C-alpha cells in the first residue's frame, strides 16, 4: 500500500523523516536559520495503515483544511541569543536576510510531465496559481 | 534508482480547483532538471505572525524605556509553546520593527525625521570646531547653510578643504538619504496598518516592500558621522539603534549635549561588551 513519507531538514540533501500529527516540533538547523516545524495532514495513515488524526482539523477556524505546515523561527541579537540558548532556545535567523529572499513553495527532484496545454497556460497566465489550495501554512516568525 | 518524469496529475488537478492566487509566485515547472515554484514567504503565507521575542534581560533597551519593553517570562513561555493550542492568526503589528534602516553613509549625516526642520545650531558659529561645522552644513542641509557658504568664499574654501567630498555632493547625499528615510517611514506606517492576511499579501506583492524587511540576528542601523562631539543621548541611541533602528530614528533628533571623549569611548566599550564589534563604525 502506498503511503506518504514526510521528511524535513535544513536542505534538500539533509532530509529526515518526521512525525505527522504528533504535535511534536522538529528542529531545523542550518547555517542560515534555526527553528522548528510541524506537519499536520488530515487522515494521515501511518506505516501500518492506521489513520492518525489531529484536533487541528477539528478547529472551527480550520474547517476545510487538509494539511498544515507550521514553522517557528526566531532571530536574535547576540545578547538574547546567549540567553535563549541557555534556556534551550528554539531558533533564529543566523544572519540578516531580506524578506524577499525567504521563500516558500515546491521543488521537484525530477522533471514534471505537464499535461497538454499547461505550458501555454503557465506562459499566459498573469497570476500563477499555487498548487495547495486547501492547505494552510502557519508561520510563526519571531524576530528580535 | 530509476529516474523518470513526474506525472503532474495531482498538481494540476488541485491547481485548477485552487482559489488561492499568488501573483508573487515564480516558477520553472518546465525545467528539465529540477522544476520549482516558489513564492516569497511574507506574501504567500495564509497566516503569519511576527512578534518581537524579547530577551530575558536587555539592559540598554530596558534602561531607555523602549516602547517595546522587554520581557516578560510570560512571553518566553508563549514563545516556547509550539504548537500553540490556539490557531495562528495573522499578527504583523511588529513587522515594522524589521524595516531596513536608511542606507548607511560613511560621510553624510542622516536626516532621521521625515520632515526635518533643523535650525542653525549655535555650535556652527565661527568659533566652533571643523567637525561641528561640517555637521551643520552636511547633516542639516539647510538652504541657509548653502548660501552662507557661497557668500563667503574664504570659509567655503576652508570648508571644502576640510571635507572629503564637495558640499554639493553632501547635499545631494543628504537629500537622497532624507528621501530614503521618508520612504522608510511611509513603509513603517503602512506596515502598522496591516491588519489582515489579505492586506499583508497585497502589500507584499511589491518586491520593494519585501526588500525593506530584514530578518536576522541584528538590525542594521545607519552610520552617523562619528565625532567626539556627539551627544550622550545620541550615543545611547546609537547603541539602541543597533537593536532597534526605529527607536534610533526617534532619538536621533534629541541630541543636545556634548559627550566628552572619555564618555564616548565608554559607550564604545559598553557596546563591545554587549557583544558587538569593538568599532562603533562597524556596520551590522
Interface residues (C-beta under 8 A of the other chain):
Chain A: X23 X25 X36 X38 X56 X59 X61 X62 X70 X72 X74 X75 X76 X77 X78 X79 X80 X81 X82 X83 X84 X87 X90 X92 X93 X94 X95 X96 X97 X98 X99 X100 X102 X103 X104 X105 X106 X107 X108 X109 X110 X111 X112 X113 X114 X115 X118 X119 X122 X126 X127 X128 X129 X130 X131 X132 X133 X134 X136 X137 X138 X139 X140 X141 X142 X143 X144
Chain B: X3 X4 X5 X6 X7 X8 X9 X11 X12 X14 X15 X17 X18 X19 X20 X21 X22 X23 X25 X26 X27 X29 X30 X31 X32 X33 X34 X35 X36 X37 X38 X39 X40 X41 X42 X44 X45 X46 X47 X48 X49 X50 X51 X52 X53 X54 X55 X56 X57 X58 X76 X79 X80 X82 X83 X84 X87 X88 X89 X97 X98 X204 X207 X210 X211 X212 X213 X214 X215 X216 X217 X218 X219 X220 X242 X243 X274 X275 X276 X284
